Amino acid sequence: MKKARKLPSRSQQKPSDCWDLSRLFPDDEAWETAFRRWEKRIAGYAKHRGKLAEGPGALAACFRFDLSFDRAGERLGTYAHLKVAEDTTNDTYQRMYGRFVSAASRAAQAASYIRPEILAIPSGKLEKLIADRRLAPYRLMLERLVRHKPHTLSRKEERLLAMQTEMAETATHAFEQLDNADMKFGVVQDEKGRRIELTHANFLAFLHSPKRSVRRSAFTKLYRQYADHQHTLAATLNGSIQSDVYYARARNFAGSREAALFGDRVPESVYDNLIASVHRHLPSLYHYYDVRRRKMRLRDLHHYDTYVPILSKLQTRHTWAQAVELVIAALAPLGSEYCATLERGLTGRWCDRYENRGKQSGAFSAGSYDGDPHILMNYQADLLDHVFTLAHEAGHSMHSYYSAKQQPYQYYDYVIFVAEVASTFNEELLSRHLLATARDRRRRAYLVNRQIDAVRATVFRQTMFAEFEKTTHEVAESGEPLTLEAFRGIYRELLEKYFGPDFALDDELSLECFRIPHFYRAFYVYKYATGMSAAIALADRVESGGRRERDDYLRFLRGGCSQDPLDLLRDAGVDMEKPHAVDTALDRFGQLVEELDELI
């Protein structure tokens, strides 16, 4: 029996393969010094209490203090978060992040008077304040704040809500610790006879195995752990949903979804139109599953058969350097400045590249105003998907880079709705570049299959997740209990709808709802689907256009949150209040399925 391959510890990683956080803080001691200084500044909020109606000078002084404090806090929080992500089992950094969260909660309590005090100013006087030139840098902030007047409580009530911050995160934190640190999935023997520890990061690699028994083994072992912890997981997810419902009601929203979309000024019709468009195109998805089953010569198709490329003998391998070179070549339509900046970051130390023991699973970009736009990866050279993940996170990082470079602090932090456009735009350009350079029919079929699966994962799958969030929150809001069986039943119905009548649904798959981290940040995932749809439309525009279209897109990246997200996208060239972008993306999906059927 071959010896199982173990993950390296954090200390065994090469420094050149790890991110460099020195622009945030040179070391932990510097963080400690800055944290103590920042913590003492919390008392400074009291200086402005009761004075905000005195005039524009007093209000501007409060904003300057608040933004300065928040900017310093972002720097501290980003560093602590990234250190925890390096190794989630490291108690030192868990404590560091916990102390930051605790202090941030106290700061929120100290600052909780600001919104109600401003909104208590009589309307006529507030309009004059907003128009005053001394408040010009904060005018959009004030206008957005006034929108929240119907959902802002008294000073005492706001203080109580602020005091609940840490408590409200308990369900999320419990899930993260269970999922990332405590759950162990055992060992899987791959198609080459190697015994490898199964982790979140390599689960997808096993599902790409050409050997079905390997895929089935990984699927079964992973979900066995979720079955063993299903009651705990149901309780944590229910706790998160109940928290959403509570805060929506406390702030006088009709529902938790309305509350979640309110800040972005995205009407619920955008969410509902997405689901309706996807439902109309489900026959194309069923057709794809049938094509996959036939081409793989399977009697029935299971979920663990849907990730391996149909042309499984066509192997791809990209070292980190090769992946960076490929991504930069694909993004050439965005111009030399964009590509040169990104290349310096990816070949330098923006990225934490490879998996180590205890490292947070998956991938993310963590941009901040005063640091580099860092990227966490668990990169594996044998997975083409990881090249696409790199392109995706690079899109987020360049969005952060341009926004921080162009906007003042108060307007640099773009919202998720537009963030997912920037990331999937890069994936779309990478896919088109690979298809354009495919040398033969077989490679083109492989890449068409990959692009189909990207749309399936990002538009169809994320919309299924969005529908799950919508349904579970509606159940909670109706007063019905969200039990283990309720969760499994709702998810099973959605699986049957989205996979179709001829798909072999394993019973374990109803547990999938308990392993999706985004469900603890509700009404987030729909933005992946709208983001890809907008990205496809914008990629068409940039590729078929010229300098103007490219500059429109780069201006969108520089926009931060200086406009509402739907307005930013309209100025870039796509209107997401209309179903056209989603329908176009899904029509293209259907065409790709037809092409794949013909190619293989």
Backbone torsions as a table, in degrees:
resi	resn	phi	psi	omega
1	MET	NA	129.3	-178.7
2	LYS	-73.4	147.2	-177.8
3	LYS	-71.2	137.6	-179.9
4	ALA	-68.2	138.3	177.3
5	ARG	-82.1	127.6	-177.9
6	LYS	-103.0	150.7	177.1
7	LEU	-72.2	145.6	175.0
8	PRO	-72.0	156.5	173.2
9	SER	-78.1	168.9	-179.8
10	ARG	-60.8	-39.8	-176.4
11	SER	-67.3	-17.5	-179.2
12	GLN	-87.0	-7.0	179.5
13	GLN	-74.7	144.3	175.3
14	LYS	-70.6	135.6	178.0
15	PRO	-54.8	-35.3	-179.1
16	SER	-67.3	-18.4	178.1
17	ASP	-93.6	-0.5	-176.8
18	CYS	-112.8	155.3	177.7
19	TRP	-69.9	155.1	178.5
20	ASP	-108.2	111.7	-176.3
21	LEU	-95.3	14.8	-171.4
22	SER	-68.4	-22.9	176.2
23	ARG	-68.7	-24.2	174.2
24	LEU	-81.6	-59.9	176.5
25	PHE	-150.5	139.0	-179.0
26	PRO	-66.9	-27.0	179.7
27	ASP	-165.5	177.6	-177.6
28	ASP	-64.7	-33.5	-179.4
29	GLU	-64.3	-41.2	178.2
30	ALA	-64.1	-37.6	176.5
31	TRP	-61.8	-45.2	-179.1
32	GLU	-59.4	-43.3	-179.8
33	THR	-63.2	-46.6	-179.5
34	ALA	-66.2	-37.0	-179.8
35	PHE	-64.5	-44.6	-179.9
36	ARG	-62.5	-40.3	178.6
37	ARG	-65.7	-42.3	-179.7
38	TRP	-65.8	-41.5	-178.8
39	GLU	-61.2	-38.4	179.8
40	LYS	-66.9	-26.6	-177.2
41	ARG	-72.5	-13.0	179.8
42	ILE	-55.6	-37.1	-179.4
43	ALA	-61.6	-20.1	-178.8
44	GLY	-65.0	-19.9	178.8
45	TYR	-63.7	-31.6	-177.1
46	ALA	-62.5	-27.9	-178.3
47	LYS	-60.7	-29.4	-174.3
48	HIS	-99.7	-9.7	-177.6
49	ARG	-61.7	135.1	177.0
50	GLY	78.9	1.7	-175.1
51	LYS	-114.1	-2.9	-169.5
52	LEU	-68.5	-22.6	179.4
53	ALA	-87.7	-1.7	-175.9
54	GLU	-68.0	-29.1	-179.9
55	GLY	159.6	174.7	-176.6
56	PRO	-62.8	-31.6	179.5
57	GLY	-64.8	-43.3	179.8
58	ALA	-67.0	-40.0	-179.8
59	LEU	-68.2	-41.0	178.4
60	ALA	-63.5	-38.7	179.0
61	ALA	-63.0	-41.0	177.8
62	CYS	-62.9	-44.4	179.5
63	PHE	-62.7	-41.7	179.5
64	ARG	-60.7	-44.9	178.8
65	PHE	-63.2	-47.5	-176.4
66	ASP	-61.8	-44.4	-178.9
67	LEU	-68.6	-37.9	176.6
68	SER	-63.6	-44.2	179.0
69	PHE	-63.9	-44.8	-178.2
70	ASP	-64.9	-39.2	179.6
71	ARG	-63.8	-43.4	176.9
72	ALA	-64.1	-38.7	178.3
73	GLY	-66.3	-38.0	177.5
74	GLU	-60.2	-41.4	179.6
75	ARG	-63.0	-45.7	179.0
76	LEU	-64.7	-46.4	-177.6
77	GLY	-65.8	-38.1	179.1
78	THR	-63.5	-45.4	179.8
79	TYR	-60.4	-48.7	-178.0
80	ALA	-63.5	-42.3	179.1
81	HIS	-61.4	-44.5	-178.2
82	LEU	-68.1	-35.6	177.2
83	LYS	-66.7	-37.7	175.2
84	VAL	-64.3	-41.2	-177.9
85	ALA	-62.8	-30.6	177.9
86	GLU	-59.4	-39.5	-178.6
87	ASP	-157.3	99.6	-175.0
88	THR	-68.1	-10.0	179.2
89	THR	-94.3	-0.6	-177.0
90	ASN	-80.2	110.1	-175.8
91	ASP	-64.9	-32.5	-179.3
92	THR	-60.1	-46.4	-177.5
93	TYR	-79.7	-27.5	171.8
94	GLN	-61.2	-43.1	179.7
95	ARG	-67.3	-40.5	178.6
96	MET	-58.6	-47.8	-178.5
97	TYR	-68.2	-38.1	178.3
98	GLY	-61.7	-41.0	178.1
99	ARG	-64.6	-39.3	177.8
100	PHE	-63.0	-46.9	-179.4
101	VAL	-60.9	-41.4	178.8
102	SER	-61.7	-45.4	179.5
103	ALA	-66.7	-39.3	178.8
104	ALA	-63.5	-35.8	177.0
105	SER	-64.8	-42.8	178.2
106	ARG	-65.6	-35.9	177.2
107	ALA	-65.7	-40.4	178.0
108	ALA	-62.1	-38.3	176.4
109	GLN	-64.2	-43.1	-178.5
110	ALA	-65.9	-31.6	-177.6
111	ALA	-93.6	-1.1	-171.3
112	SER	-65.7	-15.1	178.8
113	TYR	-75.8	-20.2	-168.2
114	ILE	-60.8	-53.1	-177.1
115	ARG	-62.9	-52.2	-179.0
116	PRO	-63.7	-32.8	179.4
117	GLU	-67.5	-40.2	177.1
118	ILE	-66.8	-43.5	-176.8
119	LEU	-72.7	-14.7	175.7
120	ALA	-80.5	-11.4	177.5
121	ILE	-66.8	132.0	178.5
122	PRO	-52.5	144.1	-172.2
123	SER	-54.0	-45.6	-178.9
124	GLY	-61.9	-44.0	179.0
125	LYS	-66.6	-37.6	180.0
126	LEU	-65.9	-38.5	178.0
127	GLU	-62.3	-40.5	177.8
128	LYS	-65.7	-38.8	177.7
129	LEU	-61.8	-46.5	-178.3
130	ILE	-60.1	-35.4	-177.4
131	ALA	-79.5	-12.8	-176.3
132	ASP	-68.1	137.7	-175.4
133	ARG	-63.7	-27.7	-179.8
134	ARG	-67.7	-18.4	178.3
135	LEU	-104.9	10.5	-178.8
136	ALA	-55.3	-41.4	179.9
137	PRO	-64.9	-16.3	-174.6
138	TYR	-116.5	10.6	-173.1
139	ARG	-60.4	-46.4	-179.3
140	LEU	-65.2	-37.7	175.5
141	MET	-57.6	-45.0	-178.2
142	LEU	-66.9	-41.9	179.9
143	GLU	-63.2	-39.7	178.2
144	ARG	-69.2	-36.1	179.0
145	LEU	-64.2	-42.3	-179.2
146	VAL	-60.7	-31.8	176.3
147	ARG	-58.3	-29.2	-176.0
148	HIS	-85.5	3.7	-175.4
149	LYS	-54.9	-44.4	179.5
150	PRO	-66.4	-13.7	-174.9
151	HIS	-115.9	15.7	179.2
152	THR	-109.5	135.5	-173.7
153	LEU	-98.6	-176.1	177.6
154	SER	-68.3	166.9	-178.3
155	ARG	-58.7	-43.2	-179.4
156	LYS	-66.5	-40.0	-179.7
157	GLU	-67.7	-40.3	178.3
158	GLU	-63.7	-37.3	178.1
159	ARG	-63.7	-41.7	179.1
160	LEU	-63.6	-42.0	177.9
161	LEU	-63.3	-41.0	179.5
162	ALA	-63.8	-34.5	180.0
163	MET	-67.9	-17.0	-176.6
164	GLN	-88.8	1.3	-171.4
165	THR	-54.6	-52.7	-177.9
166	GLU	-65.5	-41.6	179.6
167	MET	-61.4	-39.3	-178.3
168	ALA	-67.0	-21.4	-179.6
169	GLU	-88.7	-0.5	-174.2
170	THR	-60.2	-46.3	-178.4
171	ALA	-61.4	-44.3	179.6
172	THR	-63.1	-45.7	-177.7
173	HIS	-65.2	-40.5	179.0
174	ALA	-62.8	-43.1	177.4
175	PHE	-61.3	-46.5	-177.6
176	GLU	-61.5	-41.4	179.8
177	GLN	-67.8	-42.8	178.4
178	LEU	-63.7	-45.6	-173.0
179	ASP	-73.9	-40.4	-173.9
180	ASN	-94.5	-28.3	-173.4
181	ALA	-112.4	-42.8	-170.0
182	ASP	-90.3	-33.8	-175.8
183	MET	-77.8	129.0	178.0
184	LYS	-119.4	134.0	-170.1
185	PHE	-105.8	0.5	176.9
186	GLY	86.0	-160.0	-174.5
187	VAL	-121.4	140.2	177.1
188	VAL	-119.7	137.9	174.9
189	GLN	-92.1	120.0	-175.8
190	ASP	-82.3	-175.8	-174.6
191	GLU	-66.9	-14.4	178.0
192	LYS	-99.7	6.8	178.0
193	GLY	84.6	6.1	179.7
194	ARG	-82.3	136.0	177.0
195	ARG	-93.7	116.9	-171.4
196	ILE	-126.4	135.5	176.7
197	GLU	-63.4	129.2	179.4
198	LEU	-82.0	127.0	178.8
199	THR	-134.4	169.8	174.5
200	HIS	-56.8	-41.5	-173.3
201	ALA	-68.1	-36.0	-177.6
202	ASN	-101.1	2.4	178.3
203	PHE	-57.2	-43.9	179.7
204	LEU	-63.9	-35.3	178.1
205	ALA	-62.0	-40.2	176.9
206	PHE	-66.3	-34.8	178.4
207	LEU	-72.0	-14.1	173.9
208	HIS	-89.5	-1.9	-178.4
209	SER	-63.8	137.4	176.8
210	PRO	-70.7	-13.5	-178.6
211	LYS	-94.6	119.3	-173.7
212	ARG	-63.9	-35.9	-178.6
213	SER	-64.2	-31.0	177.0
214	VAL	-68.3	-46.1	179.6
215	ARG	-60.5	-45.7	-178.6
216	ARG	-64.0	-41.1	-179.4
217	SER	-62.9	-45.5	179.3
218	ALA	-63.1	-43.8	179.5
219	PHE	-60.2	-48.0	-176.5
220	THR	-65.3	-44.0	-177.8
221	LYS	-68.6	-39.3	178.7
222	LEU	-62.8	-49.6	-175.1
223	TYR	-74.0	-17.7	174.8
224	ARG	-62.0	-38.0	178.5
225	GLN	-67.5	-39.7	178.1
226	TYR	-67.7	-34.4	175.7
227	ALA	-65.1	-39.8	-179.3
228	ASP	-67.2	-23.8	-177.2
229	HIS	-116.5	18.0	-170.2
230	GLN	-63.7	-34.0	-179.8
231	HIS	-68.6	-41.9	176.9
232	THR	-64.4	-42.9	-178.3
233	LEU	-66.6	-38.0	175.9
234	ALA	-62.5	-39.4	-179.9
235	ALA	-67.2	-41.4	-179.8
236	THR	-68.4	-42.0	179.5
237	LEU	-66.0	-41.2	176.4
238	ASN	-60.7	-40.3	178.6
239	GLY	-60.9	-40.0	178.8
240	SER	-65.9	-43.2	-179.4
241	ILE	-66.7	-42.4	178.8
242	GLN	-62.3	-34.8	176.1
243	SER	-63.2	-43.2	177.8
244	ASP	-60.1	-44.5	-178.5
245	VAL	-64.4	-43.2	-179.4
246	TYR	-59.9	-50.4	-176.8
247	TYR	-66.2	-35.8	177.4
248	ALA	-63.3	-44.5	179.3
249	ARG	-67.6	-40.7	179.9
250	ALA	-60.1	-31.1	-177.6
251	ARG	-100.3	15.4	171.4
252	ASN	66.3	35.3	171.0
253	PHE	-93.1	153.6	178.7
254	ALA	-69.1	-27.3	-180.0
255	GLY	-164.0	167.9	-176.6
256	SER	-70.1	-29.3	178.0
257	ARG	-69.9	-43.0	176.4
258	GLU	-57.7	-42.6	179.7
259	ALA	-62.2	-42.0	-177.6
260	ALA	-68.3	-33.7	-177.0
261	LEU	-88.8	-14.3	-172.8
262	PHE	-60.3	-45.7	-175.3
263	GLY	-60.2	-33.6	180.0
264	ASP	-86.1	-5.0	-174.7
265	ARG	57.2	40.1	175.7
266	VAL	-101.3	118.1	179.0
267	PRO	-67.7	150.3	179.1
268	GLU	-61.8	-20.4	178.0
269	SER	-62.8	-30.0	176.8
270	VAL	-63.2	-42.8	178.2
271	TYR	-64.2	-47.6	-177.7
272	ASP	-69.0	-37.3	177.8
273	ASN	-63.8	-36.6	177.1
274	LEU	-60.2	-50.9	-179.1
275	ILE	-60.8	-42.7	-179.0
276	ALA	-63.8	-41.9	179.2
277	SER	-63.6	-43.0	-179.8
278	VAL	-64.6	-42.3	177.8
279	HIS	-58.5	-39.2	-179.9
280	ARG	-64.4	-28.6	-175.0
281	HIS	-101.6	8.6	179.6
282	LEU	-60.2	-33.5	176.0
283	PRO	-56.2	-32.9	176.4
284	SER	-66.4	-35.3	177.9
285	LEU	-69.5	-42.2	177.0
286	TYR	-61.2	-39.4	178.3
287	HIS	-60.8	-43.0	180.0
288	TYR	-62.0	-43.3	178.7
289	TYR	-61.5	-35.9	177.5
290	ASP	-68.2	-41.3	176.1
291	VAL	-59.9	-46.3	-179.7
292	ARG	-60.3	-46.6	-179.5
293	ARG	-60.5	-45.4	-177.7
294	ARG	-67.0	-44.7	-176.4
295	LYS	-70.4	-26.7	176.9
296	MET	-88.3	-1.1	179.2
297	ARG	56.4	48.1	179.1
298	LEU	-107.9	143.9	177.2
299	ARG	-70.8	-39.0	176.0
300	ASP	-141.9	155.9	-175.5
301	LEU	-110.5	125.8	177.0
302	HIS	-107.8	165.9	-179.1
303	HIS	-58.4	-37.1	-179.1
304	TYR	-72.7	-2.4	175.2
305	ASP	-97.9	1.0	-169.8
306	THR	-98.0	-0.1	-179.1
307	TYR	-108.0	-31.6	179.5
308	VAL	-64.1	134.6	175.9
309	PRO	-57.7	139.7	180.0
310	ILE	-59.2	-39.2	175.8
311	LEU	-89.6	71.3	-169.3
312	SER	-69.5	-16.8	179.8
313	LYS	-82.3	-9.7	177.8
314	LEU	-86.3	96.9	-175.1
315	GLN	-89.6	146.6	174.4
316	THR	-129.0	145.4	177.4
317	ARG	-145.8	129.9	177.8
318	HIS	-133.6	118.8	170.2
319	THR	-63.9	170.2	178.1
320	TRP	-57.1	-46.6	-178.6
321	ALA	-61.8	-41.1	178.9
322	GLN	-66.9	-37.6	178.0
323	ALA	-63.3	-43.8	179.1
324	VAL	-62.3	-44.6	-179.9
325	GLU	-60.5	-41.3	-179.4
326	LEU	-66.8	-44.3	179.7
327	VAL	-62.1	-44.2	-179.1
328	ILE	-63.4	-41.3	178.7
329	ALA	-62.5	-41.0	-178.2
330	ALA	-66.7	-30.0	-175.7
331	LEU	-91.6	11.5	-179.8
332	ALA	-53.8	-34.8	178.2
333	PRO	-58.6	-15.8	-179.8
334	LEU	-87.4	-2.0	172.6
335	GLY	97.3	165.3	-171.8
336	SER	-69.5	-36.5	-178.3
337	GLU	-64.2	-47.3	179.4
338	TYR	-58.1	-49.8	-174.2
339	CYS	-68.3	-40.1	-179.0
340	ALA	-66.5	-40.7	178.7
341	THR	-63.4	-46.4	-178.9
342	LEU	-65.1	-40.7	-179.4
343	GLU	-62.5	-40.3	177.8
344	ARG	-61.7	-40.0	-178.7
345	GLY	-70.2	-41.5	-176.1
346	LEU	-76.0	-31.7	176.6
347	THR	-86.0	-18.6	174.7
348	GLY	-87.6	-132.1	-171.6
349	ARG	-129.3	38.7	167.6
350	TRP	-68.7	-28.2	-166.2
351	CYS	-107.1	144.7	166.0
352	ASP	-103.7	106.5	-157.9
353	ARG	-83.7	-47.6	-165.3
354	TYR	-117.3	160.2	-178.9
355	GLU	-71.4	141.5	167.7
356	ASN	-137.1	167.7	-177.1
357	ARG	-60.7	127.4	178.5
358	GLY	86.3	-7.5	-177.7
359	LYS	-68.0	144.8	178.4
360	GLN	-58.8	138.6	-177.8
361	SER	-75.7	167.2	175.2
362	GLY	78.2	-149.2	-178.4
363	ALA	-150.6	151.5	173.8
364	PHE	-159.0	161.7	170.5
365	SER	-111.6	135.9	-178.6
366	ALA	-127.6	82.7	178.1
367	GLY	-79.8	152.6	175.0
368	SER	-147.5	160.3	-172.9
369	TYR	-67.5	-33.8	-174.2
370	ASP	-108.9	2.0	180.0
371	GLY	-123.1	179.7	174.1
372	ASP	-72.2	155.9	176.9
373	PRO	-81.7	83.0	-169.6
374	HIS	-69.8	153.2	180.0
375	ILE	-128.8	127.2	170.4
376	LEU	-97.4	127.9	174.9
377	MET	-128.3	161.6	165.4
378	ASN	-126.5	62.6	-165.0
379	TYR	-67.6	135.3	174.2
380	GLN	-128.7	123.4	-170.8
381	ALA	-65.2	-23.8	-176.6
382	ASP	-81.5	-5.2	-176.3
383	LEU	-108.7	113.8	174.4
384	LEU	-61.6	-31.4	177.5
385	ASP	-56.0	-32.7	-178.3
386	HIS	-73.5	-26.3	172.1
387	VAL	-66.4	-41.6	176.9
388	PHE	-65.8	-37.7	176.8
389	THR	-61.9	-41.0	178.0
390	LEU	-61.7	-44.6	177.8
391	ALA	-61.1	-40.6	-179.9
392	HIS	-61.4	-53.2	-177.9
393	GLU	-67.6	-31.2	175.7
394	ALA	-63.7	-34.0	175.7
395	GLY	-61.8	-44.3	175.5
396	HIS	-60.7	-45.3	-175.0
397	SER	-65.6	-39.0	178.0
398	MET	-71.8	-30.7	172.9
399	HIS	-60.8	-46.4	177.5
400	SER	-62.3	-43.5	-178.7
401	TYR	-59.3	-50.5	-177.1
402	TYR	-69.0	-39.9	-179.1
403	SER	-65.0	-44.7	179.6
404	ALA	-65.4	-32.8	-179.1
405	LYS	-73.5	-32.4	-172.6
406	GLN	-97.0	-37.1	-169.2
407	GLN	-102.3	153.0	168.8
408	PRO	-67.8	162.9	-173.6
409	TYR	-52.9	-40.7	-174.3
410	GLN	-68.4	-14.6	-177.6
411	TYR	-124.2	13.7	-176.2
412	TYR	-88.6	-26.8	-168.9
413	ASP	-84.9	92.5	-178.4
414	TYR	-63.6	155.5	-179.1
415	VAL	-87.6	163.2	-175.9
416	ILE	-61.5	-33.8	-177.1
417	PHE	-54.3	-42.1	178.5
418	VAL	-88.9	-23.9	179.5
419	ALA	-58.2	-41.3	-176.9
420	GLU	-72.0	-15.9	172.9
421	VAL	-72.2	-47.7	-177.5
422	ALA	-60.8	-37.2	-177.2
423	SER	-76.4	-46.6	-178.0
424	THR	-75.2	-22.4	171.4
425	PHE	-57.2	-45.6	179.2
426	ASN	-63.2	-41.1	176.9
427	GLU	-61.4	-40.0	-179.4
428	GLU	-64.2	-43.2	177.6
429	LEU	-64.5	-37.3	177.6
430	LEU	-64.1	-44.1	179.2
431	SER	-61.1	-44.4	-179.5
432	ARG	-65.6	-38.1	178.7
433	HIS	-63.9	-43.9	180.0
434	LEU	-65.6	-39.6	178.4
435	LEU	-66.3	-39.5	-178.6
436	ALA	-67.7	-26.3	-177.2
437	THR	-104.6	7.4	178.3
438	ALA	-64.6	130.7	-172.9
439	ARG	-89.0	-19.5	-176.7
440	ASP	-147.4	169.6	-176.3
441	ARG	-61.5	-38.4	-177.2
442	ARG	-67.3	-42.4	178.7
443	ARG	-67.4	-37.6	178.1
444	ARG	-62.3	-42.1	178.7
445	ALA	-60.8	-40.6	178.7
446	TYR	-59.9	-44.6	-177.0
447	LEU	-73.8	-34.9	174.0
448	VAL	-61.9	-43.6	176.1
449	ASN	-57.5	-43.7	179.1
450	ARG	-62.8	-42.0	-179.0
451	GLN	-69.2	-38.9	175.0
452	ILE	-57.6	-47.2	-178.0
453	ASP	-65.9	-30.1	177.1
454	ALA	-66.6	-44.6	178.0
455	VAL	-66.8	-39.7	178.4
456	ARG	-59.9	-44.9	-176.8
457	ALA	-72.6	-34.7	-171.4
458	THR	-95.0	-35.1	-179.4
459	VAL	-97.4	-58.2	-177.6
460	PHE	-65.9	-52.5	-174.1
461	ARG	-65.9	-44.9	-179.2
462	GLN	-67.9	-29.4	175.4
463	THR	-69.9	-36.2	173.7
464	MET	-60.8	-43.3	176.7
465	PHE	-61.3	-42.1	179.9
466	ALA	-62.7	-38.5	178.4
467	GLU	-68.8	-35.2	175.1
468	PHE	-61.8	-45.4	178.5
469	GLU	-62.1	-44.3	179.3
470	LYS	-59.3	-47.5	-176.5
471	THR	-66.9	-46.6	-177.2
472	THR	-65.3	-37.4	178.2
473	HIS	-69.7	-36.4	176.3
474	GLU	-64.4	-38.5	177.3
475	VAL	-62.2	-47.3	-179.9
476	ALA	-62.2	-40.3	-178.8
477	GLU	-69.5	-23.7	178.3
478	SER	-80.7	-8.9	-179.2
479	GLY	93.6	0.8	178.0
480	GLU	-79.2	141.2	-179.5
481	PRO	-72.9	140.2	175.4
482	LEU	-96.1	84.2	179.6
483	THR	-84.7	174.3	175.1
484	LEU	-55.1	-48.6	-178.2
485	GLU	-66.9	-32.1	176.8
486	ALA	-64.5	-46.6	177.5
487	PHE	-58.2	-49.9	-177.0
488	ARG	-64.0	-37.7	-180.0
489	GLY	-67.1	-44.9	178.5
490	ILE	-61.3	-44.4	-177.0
491	TYR	-68.6	-37.5	178.9
492	ARG	-62.6	-41.8	178.5
493	GLU	-61.2	-40.7	178.6
494	LEU	-67.6	-39.7	176.5
495	LEU	-58.6	-43.5	-179.6
496	GLU	-64.8	-37.4	180.0
497	LYS	-69.8	-44.5	-172.4
498	TYR	-85.0	-22.2	179.5
499	PHE	-99.9	-17.4	173.6
500	GLY	89.3	169.9	-172.1
501	PRO	-72.4	-18.2	-174.6
502	ASP	-102.4	9.4	-177.5
503	PHE	-93.4	138.6	179.8
504	ALA	-86.5	99.7	-177.3
505	LEU	-89.3	114.2	174.9
506	ASP	-72.3	143.2	-177.5
507	ASP	-60.6	-33.1	-178.9
508	GLU	-60.7	-25.4	-173.8
509	LEU	-66.0	-21.1	176.5
510	SER	-66.9	-13.8	176.2
511	LEU	-83.3	-6.6	-177.0
512	GLU	-59.2	-30.7	-179.1
513	CYS	-60.9	-16.9	-178.4
514	PHE	-93.1	-0.5	-179.6
515	ARG	-119.1	16.4	-179.7
516	ILE	-101.1	104.1	-176.8
517	PRO	-58.4	-31.7	-177.0
518	HIS	-64.2	-20.6	178.9
519	PHE	-65.7	-13.8	175.7
520	TYR	-90.4	3.1	171.1
521	ARG	-131.6	72.3	-165.5
522	ALA	-59.8	149.8	177.2
523	PHE	63.1	37.5	176.4
524	TYR	-104.8	-42.0	-166.7
525	VAL	-67.8	-25.4	179.9
526	TYR	-60.7	-23.9	-178.0
527	LYS	-70.2	-24.0	172.9
528	TYR	-63.2	-44.3	-177.2
529	ALA	-69.0	-46.8	177.4
530	THR	-66.2	-34.0	179.7
531	GLY	-64.1	-45.0	178.8
532	MET	-65.6	-39.8	179.5
533	SER	-61.1	-45.8	177.7
534	ALA	-65.7	-37.6	-179.3
535	ALA	-63.1	-41.5	178.6
536	ILE	-61.7	-43.7	179.3
537	ALA	-64.4	-42.1	-179.3
538	LEU	-71.6	-35.0	176.7
539	ALA	-64.3	-40.6	174.6
540	ASP	-57.0	-44.6	-176.3
541	ARG	-66.9	-44.0	-178.6
542	VAL	-69.3	-44.0	-177.5
543	GLU	-67.7	-38.0	-177.3
544	SER	-88.3	-10.9	-177.8
545	GLY	-98.5	-156.4	-178.6
546	GLY	-130.2	-145.6	-175.6
547	ARG	-62.7	-38.6	-178.1
548	ARG	-60.5	-46.3	-178.2
549	GLU	-66.2	-39.0	176.8
550	ARG	-64.3	-43.9	-179.4
551	ASP	-66.2	-34.7	175.2
552	ASP	-59.9	-41.9	-179.3
553	TYR	-69.2	-43.8	179.2
554	LEU	-64.9	-33.1	175.9
555	ARG	-65.3	-36.3	174.5
556	PHE	-60.4	-43.9	178.7
557	LEU	-63.7	-32.3	-178.9
558	ARG	-82.0	-6.7	-170.8
559	GLY	-74.3	-22.0	-176.9
560	GLY	54.7	-125.4	174.4
561	CYS	-118.3	31.7	-179.0
562	SER	-72.7	-10.9	170.7
563	GLN	-137.2	165.5	173.2
564	ASP	-68.2	150.7	-172.1
565	PRO	-58.4	-41.1	179.9
566	LEU	-65.1	-33.3	177.4
567	ASP	-71.5	-40.4	176.2
568	LEU	-57.4	-43.3	-179.3
569	LEU	-70.3	-38.1	177.5
570	ARG	-61.5	-41.9	178.9
571	ASP	-66.6	-28.7	177.6
572	ALA	-78.7	-19.4	174.8
573	GLY	125.3	12.5	-179.6
574	VAL	-141.3	137.1	-178.9
575	ASP	-108.6	107.6	-175.1
576	MET	-86.2	-0.3	173.2
577	GLU	-81.1	-9.1	176.3
578	LYS	-106.8	150.5	-176.0
579	PRO	-77.1	-0.9	-171.2
580	HIS	-57.7	-46.2	-174.9
581	ALA	-63.7	-44.0	179.6
582	VAL	-66.3	-45.9	-179.9
583	ASP	-61.9	-38.7	178.7
584	THR	-63.1	-44.7	179.3
585	ALA	-61.0	-40.5	-176.8
586	LEU	-79.2	-29.2	171.0
587	ASP	-62.9	-40.6	178.1
588	ARG	-64.7	-38.1	176.2
589	PHE	-56.9	-47.2	179.8
590	GLY	-60.8	-39.3	178.6
591	GLN	-65.5	-38.9	178.2
592	LEU	-66.0	-37.9	177.4
593	VAL	-61.8	-43.4	177.5
594	GLU	-61.5	-42.6	179.8
595	GLU	-63.9	-42.2	179.7
596	LEU	-62.0	-42.7	179.1
597	ASP	-58.6	-38.2	179.8
598	GLU	-75.3	-37.8	-175.7
599	LEU	-68.6	-33.3	-175.3
600	ILE	-122.0	NA	NA
